[in-house]
Amino acid sequence: MEKITSFRLNKEEVLFLEQYSKEEHESKGKVIRELLENGRIMTAIKTYKENKISIGKASEIAGVCISEFIDILSEFGINSNLTLEDYKESLINLKKIQK
């Protein structure tokens, strides 16, 4: 379900939005949603790369599942911060959940 939201943009941001939406032949709303989606992904990548958040939290911020986020990291040439111990702990937690 979509919801209408209003916010303030400065003059430069409005000009960019107008120009970019014309170049892409898309509505301003669609362009804003695309930029927001890309911003979420880049924020997640940056914060994850700095070891400030887990891969699970990063995928949540990006709005994708963990496996998709791992693919995104790969596209940007970023290695996962996961260690062998992380994998072992994940398996233990998975077994607990399955019981």
VOPAGU-2260 file (C-alpha; in pm, 1 decimal, decimal comma):
REM VOPAGU-2260
SITE   aa  ch    i         X         Y         Z
SITE  MET   A    0       0,0       0,0       0,0
SITE  GLU   A    1     141,9     333,2    -103,2
SITE  LYS   A    2     117,5     641,4     112,6
SITE  ILE   A    3     156,8    1002,1       7,4
SITE  THR   A    4     437,5    1181,7     189,4
SITE  SER   A    5     553,8    1538,0     157,9
SITE  PHE   A    6     898,5    1677,0     230,9
SITE  ARG   A    7    1107,0    1982,9     154,5
SITE  LEU   A    8    1379,0    1992,2    -109,5
SITE  ASN   A    9    1618,1    2275,2    -178,0
SITE  LYS   A   10    1629,8    2439,4    -520,0
SITE  GLU   A   11    1924,5    2230,3    -644,3
SITE  GLU   A   12    1753,4    1906,0    -544,1
SITE  VAL   A   13    1433,8    2006,6    -722,1
SITE  LEU   A   14    1625,8    2098,1   -1037,7
SITE  PHE   A   15    1813,8    1767,4   -1026,7
SITE  LEU   A   16    1491,5    1573,7    -977,1
SITE  GLU   A   17    1321,0    1749,8   -1266,7
SITE  GLN   A   18    1618,5    1703,5   -1500,6
SITE  TYR   A   19    1682,1    1341,7   -1403,8
SITE  SER   A   20    1317,0    1243,7   -1437,8
SITE  LYS   A   21    1309,4    1397,7   -1786,7
SITE  GLU   A   22    1627,7    1215,9   -1888,3
SITE  GLU   A   23    1492,4     886,0   -1760,9
SITE  HIS   A   24    1143,6     951,1   -1905,1
SITE  GLU   A   25     996,8     864,7   -1565,6
SITE  SER   A   26     775,7    1043,2   -1317,7
SITE  LYS   A   27     936,2    1233,3   -1032,8
SITE  GLY   A   28     773,5     991,9    -789,9
SITE  LYS   A   29     928,1     689,2    -956,4
SITE  VAL   A   30    1269,2     857,7    -968,1
SITE  ILE   A   31    1248,2     945,8    -598,0
SITE  ARG   A   32    1154,8     585,2    -511,4
SITE  GLU   A   33    1448,5     457,1    -719,8
SITE  LEU   A   34    1691,1     699,1    -555,7
SITE  LEU   A   35    1560,6     602,4    -212,0
SITE  GLU   A   36    1601,9     232,3    -289,5
SITE  ASN   A   37    1957,8     288,6    -413,9
SITE  GLY   A   38    2031,8     504,5    -110,0
SITE  ARG   A   39    1916,8     227,3     123,7
SITE  ILE   A   40    2145,5     -19,2     -51,9
SITE  MET   A   41    2445,6     214,0     -45,5
SITE  THR   A   42    2387,3     298,9     321,9
SITE  ALA   A   43    2370,5     -71,1     405,0
SITE  ILE   A   44    2687,8    -144,8     207,6
SITE  LYS   A   45    2881,4     141,2     366,9
SITE  THR   A   46    2774,0      59,6     720,8
SITE  TYR   A   47    2835,5    -313,5     673,5
SITE  LYS   A   48    3176,8    -251,1     515,7
SITE  GLU   A   49    3270,8     -43,6     822,7
SITE  ASN   A   50    3179,0    -345,5    1042,1
SITE  LYS   A   51    2915,5    -138,8    1223,4
SITE  ILE   A   52    2626,4    -376,8    1151,7
SITE  SER   A   53    2567,8    -743,7    1082,0
SITE  ILE   A   54    2487,8    -879,1     739,8
SITE  GLY   A   55    2132,7    -944,3     859,8
SITE  LYS   A   56    2085,4    -582,7     966,0
SITE  ALA   A   57    2246,5    -461,9     643,1
SITE  SER   A   58    2008,3    -669,8     433,3
SITE  GLU   A   59    1718,2    -530,2     637,2
SITE  ILE   A   60    1831,9    -171,7     571,8
SITE  ALA   A   61    1877,8    -249,9     202,1
SITE  GLY   A   62    1532,0    -405,1     188,2
SITE  VAL   A   63    1651,9    -738,9      47,8
SITE  CYS   A   64    1709,9   -1091,1     180,4
SITE  ILE   A   65    2055,4   -1186,9     304,9
SITE  SER   A   66    2144,2   -1392,4      -1,5
SITE  GLU   A   67    2049,2   -1104,0    -229,3
SITE  PHE   A   68    2256,3    -865,8     -17,9
SITE  ILE   A   69    2555,1   -1101,3     -47,8
SITE  ASP   A   70    2508,1   -1087,0    -427,0
SITE  ILE   A   71    2499,8    -705,6    -410,6
SITE  LEU   A   72    2821,4    -703,9    -206,7
SITE  SER   A   73    2979,7    -924,9    -470,6
SITE  GLU   A   74    2870,7    -687,3    -748,2
SITE  PHE   A   75    3055,5    -408,2    -566,5
SITE  GLY   A   76    3361,5    -625,8    -506,4
SITE  ILE   A   77    3311,3    -634,5    -131,0
SITE  ASN   A   78    3387,7    -949,6      61,7
SITE  SER   A   79    3155,9   -1069,0     333,2
SITE  ASN   A   80    3267,1   -1005,8     691,3
SITE  LEU   A   81    3140,1   -1349,8     789,7
SITE  THR   A   82    3388,0   -1582,3     952,8
SITE  LEU   A   83    3385,5   -1958,1     993,8
SITE  GLU   A   84    3267,6   -1902,7    1350,4
SITE  ASP   A   85    2974,0   -1698,2    1220,4
SITE  TYR   A   86    2872,6   -1987,2     994,0
SITE  LYS   A   87    2902,1   -2236,8    1279,4
SITE  GLU   A   88    2691,8   -2015,3    1506,1
SITE  SER   A   89    2431,4   -1979,2    1230,2
SITE  LEU   A   90    2406,7   -2356,0    1198,5
SITE  ILE   A   91    2363,1   -2392,9    1575,6
SITE  ASN   A   92    2088,2   -2128,7    1575,2
SITE  LEU   A   93    1919,8   -2293,3    1277,0
SITE  LYS   A   94    1915,4   -2627,5    1456,1
SITE  LYS   A   95    1758,7   -2460,9    1762,9
SITE  ILE   A   96    1487,8   -2305,2    1548,5
SITE  GLN   A   97    1410,6   -2634,2    1375,5
SITE  LYS   A   98    1349,5   -2815,3    1709,1
